[in-house]
């Protein structure tokens, strides 16, 4: 870390004293608290939807749920929509910390736009929840709700993008890498979200191959956009925690950015291996994704080494979230390599191996990193009054249970999915043990969900506790 190469420009935007207008008692803006609360509530809804969806793996429970109209087709999108909203929302809370503490903080226009997008997103969130529960589905992966809610989400996002992008008047090229990640992540979202709705055009809808190609390309970029917001948040919080401003200007950070940008446009090929396309497209996607995961792993290792150098006691347990995320990045690197080899991908396509990969990355990497950054935000909000309430042992215990349950879950999904895919390839029926062990998902998912709820509810309670002075 100390040996790292840095870009010629070492300009770092100086932190200005935050304006007290709209700040909490401890000097953190109310927008950060509201945004973080909404994000943590999304975990609660996602876990609730996931737990009910997981019960569908048990035939008797599935029958009972179907009888009450709680079908998997309704619960799955409810779960994945709120899981994605948590990842976007958790990153936005960190971005609002930056916006409220740099360049004079938030002005009146920024606060009006914050109110506007919060109302838009709350209405859209409530509308999506009710309409999905009522069975109004679009049939699109990650965008499985009525397009009217997409309009509300996009209107809110435009207001947020305005607030963030207008800060670029203070410069872009010499800014730390997190500004680059956040800028591109914000713009990517608009582009990919609009593209994801191209199924509304008859010329796309009536051509299934084109429809699937566009749908998966936009999904790949949508994931790229929330990854970019998360990488930016990790970089920003890492800079604050390590006290080393050079890392956000290092060549490793800029390599992650460059390769991540490229990957956002090539990774869709992982999902379209079964569609007509040349093999070079598949191999480019494979190589670019692998490079991105390797660089991300290096960033995580560098950051945790830098934090450890400063001593762990001052990090209120954030280090345990980030350490676990580092190991998950390592594990996901291995599974990504396996599932991205084109010939193997054709065997596991459409099986639980893909669910294992999606949940392993969104929980093991995105969620653990964002719970770490949320924990940092809570210490910023609560300051000295929160410190005594932080139970380091419980925090480590929570991280261990989440990681342990996720490990069993991902291992079972991978083994069951790979076996199912292999027997499908041979043209034979799936072995009995795969069907007989389906209880692993609701049981381990239940344990995972309980500990995620423990983490989210604890953080919500800490955010609500009143300042003592
Ligand atoms: C914040 C935590 C969570 C995140 C970010 C998350 C993320 C995801 C994602 C991205 C998928 C889609 C996988 C795919 O593309 O096929 C998914 C599916 C699913 N998740 Fe989660 N998940 C979380 C927690 C949970 C929990 C706690 C449970 C169970 C109690 C659960 C149960 C499920 C089920 C049953 C599916 C559908 C599996 C299928 O299609 O067969 N999830 N989750």
Boltz pocket constraint, residues with backbone or C-beta under 6 A from the ligand:
constraints:
  - pocket:
      binder: B
      contacts: [[A, 43], [A, 46], [A, 47], [A, 50], [A, 51], [A, 52], [A, 53], [A, 54], [A, 55], [A, 76], [A, 79], [A, 80], [A, 83], [A, 84], [A, 86], [A, 354], [A, 355], [A, 358], [A, 359], [A, 362], [A, 363], [A, 367], [A, 441], [A, 442], [A, 444], [A, 445], [A, 446], [A, 448], [A, 449], [A, 450], [A, 452]]
      max_distance: 6.0
